[in-house]
Amino acid sequence: MSVYTLGIWLVKPGREDDFVRVWQEMARRTEEAFPGRKAVLLRDRDVRNRFISTGPWDSPEQVEQWRSSPAFTQGPAALHDIVERFEPHTLDETVVVGGPPVG
């Protein structure tokens, strides 16, 4: 079973495009440092300045390596003036129904 990271981002109103640009750069650096990682950014339709980021990882140790790497640490630092609140979470895959296996 995979481990997932989940980020809940509340962006300062009017800075949504800036956030998406910086987040994409962080995801690109992550993919370079950890090849094969898939990252997804979702935008809330009801709260337009709330974004959810998620992606699967092979192990909790790999998540720890990523969170201590420049690919991750430089991202939130660059977003400091753009984001009102950031909640990082680590989740264990519990049930998967349908589709191809992830990981």
Backbone as ProteinMPNN parsed JSONL, in Angstrom:
{"seq_chain_A": "MSVYTLGIWLVKPGREDDFVRVWQEMARRTEEAFPGRKAVLLRDRDVRNRFISTGPWDSPEQVEQWRSSPAFTQGPAALHDIVERFEPHTLDETVVVGGPPVG", "coords_chain_A": {"N_chain_A": [[0.835, -1.181, 0.0], [0.427, 2.282, -0.651], [1.767, 5.416, 0.551], [0.455, 8.619, 1.084], [0.897, 12.099, 0.524], [-0.699, 15.026, 1.656], [-1.678, 18.262, 1.164], [-3.181, 21.145, 2.435], [-3.976, 24.199, 1.334], [-4.458, 27.551, 1.971], [-4.814, 30.318, 0.189], [-3.799, 33.707, -0.135], [-6.327, 35.962, -1.054], [-6.581, 36.845, -4.476], [-4.023, 36.099, -5.099], [-3.902, 33.687, -6.289], [-3.054, 32.802, -8.901], [-0.304, 33.285, -8.734], [0.327, 31.498, -6.695], [-0.235, 28.98, -7.931], [1.711, 28.977, -9.944], [4.153, 28.987, -8.439], [3.781, 26.644, -6.967], [3.766, 24.731, -9.019], [6.439, 24.907, -9.823], [7.687, 23.949, -7.51], [6.692, 21.325, -7.559], [7.869, 20.447, -9.922], [10.607, 20.533, -9.235], [10.528, 18.598, -7.255], [9.883, 16.312, -8.774], [12.207, 16.104, -10.267], [14.08, 15.522, -8.258], [12.999, 13.243, -7.129], [12.361, 11.013, -9.111], [9.556, 9.937, -11.058], [7.528, 10.521, -9.319], [4.188, 11.447, -8.756], [2.304, 14.338, -8.715], [-0.526, 16.148, -7.697], [-2.569, 18.952, -8.027], [-5.385, 20.405, -6.715], [-8.243, 22.525, -6.99], [-10.541, 24.146, -4.952], [-13.929, 24.414, -5.734], [-15.842, 25.895, -4.423], [-14.585, 27.467, -2.485], [-12.518, 29.504, -3.66], [-9.885, 30.213, -3.173], [-8.755, 28.104, -1.907], [-6.682, 25.334, -2.038], [-5.818, 21.947, -2.736], [-3.238, 19.704, -2.423], [-1.812, 16.635, -3.487], [-0.255, 13.41, -3.511], [1.151, 10.183, -4.294], [3.493, 8.114, -2.491], [6.279, 5.884, -2.019], [6.99, 5.044, 0.531], [6.915, 5.845, 4.082], [9.43, 6.736, 4.827], [10.471, 7.759, 2.453], [8.822, 9.976, 2.14], [9.681, 11.482, 4.343], [12.337, 11.966, 3.527], [11.836, 13.566, 1.289], [10.479, 15.769, 2.462], [12.539, 16.899, 3.894], [14.217, 17.719, 1.957], [15.665, 20.146, -0.372], [13.898, 20.432, -2.515], [11.368, 20.364, -1.372], [11.522, 22.06, 0.96], [12.215, 24.606, 0.026], [9.951, 25.328, -1.357], [7.576, 25.938, 0.387], [8.825, 28.109, 1.657], [9.109, 29.942, -0.45], [6.467, 30.423, -0.863], [5.592, 31.822, 1.277], [4.695, 34.571, 1.4], [2.419, 34.394, -0.072], [0.614, 32.527, 0.826], [-1.912, 32.048, 3.251], [-2.395, 30.015, 5.076], [-1.104, 26.746, 5.666], [-1.503, 23.308, 5.715], [0.117, 20.43, 6.24], [-0.159, 16.916, 5.64], [0.221, 13.391, 6.228], [-0.794, 10.412, 4.851], [-2.054, 7.078, 5.064], [-2.67, 4.703, 2.581], [-5.719, 3.093, 2.458], [-8.006, 1.754, 1.337], [-8.533, 0.783, -1.992], [-10.499, 1.069, -4.824], [-11.078, -0.145, -7.917], [-9.568, 0.971, -11.074], [-6.117, 1.437, -12.199], [-3.261, 0.107, -10.361], [-1.648, 2.246, -7.993], [1.525, 3.695, -7.533]], "CA_chain_A": [[0.0, 0.0, 0.0], [1.166, 3.535, -0.757], [1.607, 6.519, 1.491], [0.131, 9.837, 0.339], [0.976, 13.386, 1.193], [-1.846, 15.885, 1.394], [-1.492, 19.629, 1.638], [-4.332, 22.04, 2.315], [-3.394, 25.53, 1.182], [-5.369, 28.681, 1.872], [-4.019, 31.333, -0.493], [-4.31, 35.07, 0.0], [-7.172, 36.308, -2.207], [-5.916, 37.579, -5.548], [-2.681, 35.552, -5.332], [-4.074, 32.306, -6.722], [-2.197, 32.495, -10.053], [1.069, 33.227, -8.217], [0.447, 30.239, -5.964], [-0.176, 27.872, -8.883], [3.019, 29.05, -10.61], [5.188, 28.565, -7.5], [3.538, 25.242, -6.645], [4.235, 23.946, -10.169], [7.899, 24.873, -9.763], [8.019, 23.03, -6.426], [6.396, 19.971, -8.05], [8.889, 20.124, -10.929], [11.837, 20.212, -8.495], [10.298, 17.317, -6.586], [9.963, 15.255, -9.782], [13.625, 15.957, -10.607], [14.779, 14.897, -7.134], [12.355, 11.957, -6.849], [11.744, 10.663, -10.397], [8.393, 9.072, -11.069], [6.498, 10.982, -8.377], [3.039, 12.133, -9.338], [1.752, 15.367, -7.83], [-1.789, 16.683, -8.2], [-3.075, 20.145, -7.341], [-6.823, 20.572, -6.91], [-8.765, 23.804, -6.524], [-11.9, 24.062, -4.424], [-14.875, 25.202, -6.538], [-16.632, 26.779, -3.561], [-13.652, 28.394, -1.826], [-11.6, 29.604, -4.804], [-8.494, 30.396, -2.769], [-8.306, 26.9, -1.203], [-6.118, 24.325, -2.921], [-5.427, 20.687, -2.12], [-2.206, 18.996, -3.175], [-1.675, 15.253, -3.046], [0.546, 12.532, -4.349], [1.556, 8.931, -3.659], [4.903, 7.854, -2.214], [6.536, 4.466, -1.794], [7.165, 4.715, 1.946], [7.011, 7.014, 4.967], [10.815, 7.209, 4.798], [10.625, 8.578, 1.259], [8.157, 11.249, 2.456], [10.592, 12.214, 5.226], [13.45, 12.436, 2.695], [11.337, 14.673, 0.473], [10.171, 16.937, 3.297], [13.778, 17.518, 4.357], [15.007, 18.08, 0.771], [15.423, 21.489, -0.911], [12.728, 20.403, -3.408], [10.196, 20.704, -0.561], [11.709, 23.163, 1.912], [12.234, 25.894, -0.669], [8.598, 25.629, -1.827], [6.825, 26.734, 1.376], [9.501, 29.388, 1.906], [8.759, 30.831, -1.561], [5.029, 30.693, -0.795], [5.297, 32.494, 2.548], [3.926, 35.807, 1.207], [1.257, 34.098, -0.905], [-0.275, 31.594, 1.52], [-2.355, 32.393, 4.608], [-2.295, 28.837, 5.938], [-0.718, 25.494, 5.015], [-1.623, 22.142, 6.592], [0.632, 19.205, 5.635], [-0.615, 15.663, 6.233], [0.704, 12.144, 5.648], [-1.922, 9.485, 4.922], [-1.845, 5.705, 4.61], [-3.703, 4.169, 1.694], [-6.49, 2.114, 3.218], [-8.801, 0.962, 0.409], [-8.56, 1.249, -3.37], [-11.501, 0.367, -5.593], [-10.996, 0.131, -9.356], [-8.444, 1.682, -11.653], [-4.811, 0.766, -12.122], [-2.584, 0.309, -9.085], [-0.826, 3.458, -7.858], [2.747, 3.486, -6.764]], "C_chain_A": [[0.885, 1.252, 0.0], [0.893, 4.45, 0.425], [1.343, 7.753, 0.636], [0.462, 11.051, 1.189], [-0.236, 14.189, 0.747], [-1.518, 17.251, 1.966], [-2.769, 20.412, 1.421], [-3.775, 23.452, 2.394], [-4.506, 26.564, 1.119], [-4.533, 29.868, 1.399], [-4.647, 32.706, -0.272], [-5.132, 35.416, -1.239], [-6.417, 37.186, -3.206], [-4.541, 37.043, -5.889], [-2.726, 34.124, -5.873], [-3.169, 31.935, -7.903], [-0.734, 32.4, -9.636], [1.304, 31.897, -7.499], [0.616, 29.066, -6.928], [1.189, 27.838, -9.561], [4.126, 28.526, -9.69], [5.022, 27.089, -7.136], [4.027, 24.339, -7.783], [5.754, 23.832, -10.163], [8.361, 23.921, -8.659], [7.789, 21.581, -6.867], [7.43, 19.531, -9.08], [10.204, 19.747, -10.245], [11.705, 18.871, -7.769], [10.447, 16.175, -7.582], [11.414, 15.039, -10.209], [14.382, 15.204, -9.513], [14.271, 13.497, -6.829], [11.622, 11.51, -8.111], [10.573, 9.699, -10.235], [7.293, 9.481, -10.104], [5.407, 11.713, -9.129], [2.516, 13.118, -8.303], [0.515, 15.952, -8.489], [-2.167, 17.886, -7.352], [-4.535, 20.322, -7.724], [-7.242, 21.926, -6.358], [-10.222, 23.635, -6.117], [-12.824, 24.957, -5.253], [-15.658, 26.197, -5.702], [-15.786, 27.825, -2.849], [-12.467, 28.527, -2.778], [-10.145, 29.831, -4.413], [-8.003, 29.224, -1.902], [-7.879, 25.861, -2.237], [-5.742, 23.103, -2.094], [-4.359, 20.062, -3.013], [-2.069, 17.594, -2.604], [-0.781, 14.489, -4.009], [0.962, 11.299, -3.582], [3.076, 8.842, -3.511], [5.059, 6.369, -1.916], [6.585, 4.09, -0.316], [7.154, 5.986, 2.79], [8.426, 7.595, 4.979], [11.063, 8.107, 3.585], [9.964, 9.944, 1.465], [9.062, 12.095, 3.336], [11.777, 12.77, 4.45], [13.026, 13.643, 1.874], [11.118, 15.928, 1.322], [11.424, 17.603, 3.858], [14.663, 17.964, 3.19], [14.72, 19.518, 0.34], [14.207, 21.541, -1.841], [11.463, 20.765, -2.651], [10.421, 21.971, 0.256], [11.726, 24.528, 1.244], [10.847, 26.301, -1.157], [7.804, 26.448, -0.825], [7.496, 28.069, 1.699], [9.143, 30.398, 0.818], [7.293, 31.235, -1.511], [4.629, 31.505, 0.434], [4.418, 33.732, 2.387], [2.629, 35.596, 0.433], [0.18, 33.335, -0.13], [-0.617, 32.099, 2.92], [-2.144, 31.235, 5.567], [-1.935, 27.62, 5.094], [-0.785, 24.381, 6.047], [-1.076, 20.917, 5.86], [0.138, 17.969, 6.387], [0.065, 14.499, 5.51], [-0.372, 11.091, 5.904], [-1.522, 8.1, 4.43], [-3.009, 5.288, 3.719], [-4.411, 3.044, 2.437], [-7.288, 1.188, 2.307], [-8.69, 1.616, -0.963], [-9.587, 0.411, -4.112], [-11.36, 0.791, -7.042], [-9.733, 0.853, -9.772], [-7.139, 0.9, -11.536], [-4.16, 0.997, -10.77], [-1.719, 1.562, -9.119], [0.428, 3.079, -7.113], [3.777, 2.904, -7.603]], "O_chain_A": [[1.966, 1.257, 0.59], [-0.065, 4.278, 1.179], [1.947, 7.911, -0.425], [0.325, 11.032, 2.412], [-0.726, 14.051, -0.374], [-1.125, 17.37, 3.127], [-3.37, 20.35, 0.348], [-3.177, 23.844, 3.397], [-5.407, 26.453, 0.287], [-3.659, 30.356, 2.116], [-5.869, 32.845, -0.229], [-4.68, 35.186, -2.36], [-5.718, 38.129, -2.835], [-3.94, 37.481, -6.87], [-1.705, 33.436, -5.91], [-2.576, 30.856, -7.901], [-0.002, 31.539, -10.124], [2.341, 31.257, -7.673], [1.519, 28.247, -6.754], [1.761, 26.762, -9.732], [4.947, 27.711, -10.112], [6.01, 26.365, -7.012], [4.635, 23.298, -7.531], [6.296, 22.77, -10.467], [9.319, 23.171, -8.848], [8.608, 20.708, -6.577], [7.823, 18.365, -9.105], [10.844, 18.766, -10.623], [12.666, 18.107, -7.686], [11.077, 15.166, -7.266], [11.811, 13.907, -10.486], [15.221, 14.352, -9.805], [15.02, 12.656, -6.331], [10.397, 11.612, -8.182], [10.591, 8.789, -9.406], [6.235, 8.854, -10.073], [5.681, 12.503, -10.033], [2.312, 12.759, -7.144], [0.507, 16.22, -9.691], [-2.096, 17.847, -6.124], [-4.879, 20.38, -8.904], [-6.673, 22.415, -5.382], [-11.025, 23.056, -6.848], [-12.527, 26.135, -5.451], [-16.092, 27.23, -6.21], [-16.237, 28.951, -2.639], [-11.518, 27.745, -2.705], [-9.254, 29.656, -5.245], [-6.969, 29.328, -1.242], [-8.612, 25.554, -3.178], [-5.397, 23.208, -0.917], [-4.56, 19.912, -4.219], [-2.193, 17.386, -1.397], [-0.587, 14.88, -5.16], [1.115, 11.345, -2.361], [3.832, 9.415, -4.295], [4.087, 5.683, -1.6], [6.264, 2.96, 0.053], [7.361, 7.081, 2.268], [8.6, 8.805, 5.124], [11.784, 9.1, 3.682], [10.492, 10.959, 1.011], [9.202, 13.296, 3.106], [12.187, 13.909, 4.676], [13.762, 14.624, 1.773], [11.529, 17.022, 0.935], [11.37, 18.766, 4.259], [15.738, 18.523, 3.407], [13.656, 20.054, 0.647], [13.555, 22.581, -1.945], [10.571, 21.403, -3.21], [9.579, 22.868, 0.239], [11.291, 25.511, 1.844], [10.587, 27.488, -1.352], [7.39, 27.561, -1.15], [6.813, 29.053, 1.984], [8.901, 31.568, 1.111], [6.914, 32.272, -2.055], [3.456, 31.836, 0.607], [3.485, 33.924, 3.167], [1.829, 36.522, 0.299], [-1.012, 33.482, -0.399], [0.259, 32.522, 3.675], [-1.763, 31.431, 6.721], [-2.393, 27.475, 3.96], [-0.2, 24.489, 7.125], [-1.73, 20.41, 4.949], [0.032, 17.977, 7.613], [0.435, 14.605, 4.34], [-0.806, 10.902, 7.04], [-0.74, 7.97, 3.488], [-4.175, 5.493, 4.057], [-3.765, 2.147, 2.98], [-7.255, -0.031, 2.48], [-8.745, 2.839, -1.087], [-9.556, -0.817, -4.043], [-11.51, 1.971, -7.359], [-8.938, 1.288, -8.939], [-7.063, -0.137, -10.877], [-4.469, 1.98, -10.096], [-1.131, 1.897, -10.148], [0.41, 2.26, -6.194], [4.886, 2.652, -7.133]]}, "name": "protein", "num_of_chains": 1, "seq": "MSVYTLGIWLVKPGREDDFVRVWQEMARRTEEAFPGRKAVLLRDRDVRNRFISTGPWDSPEQVEQWRSSPAFTQGPAALHDIVERFEPHTLDETVVVGGPPVG"}
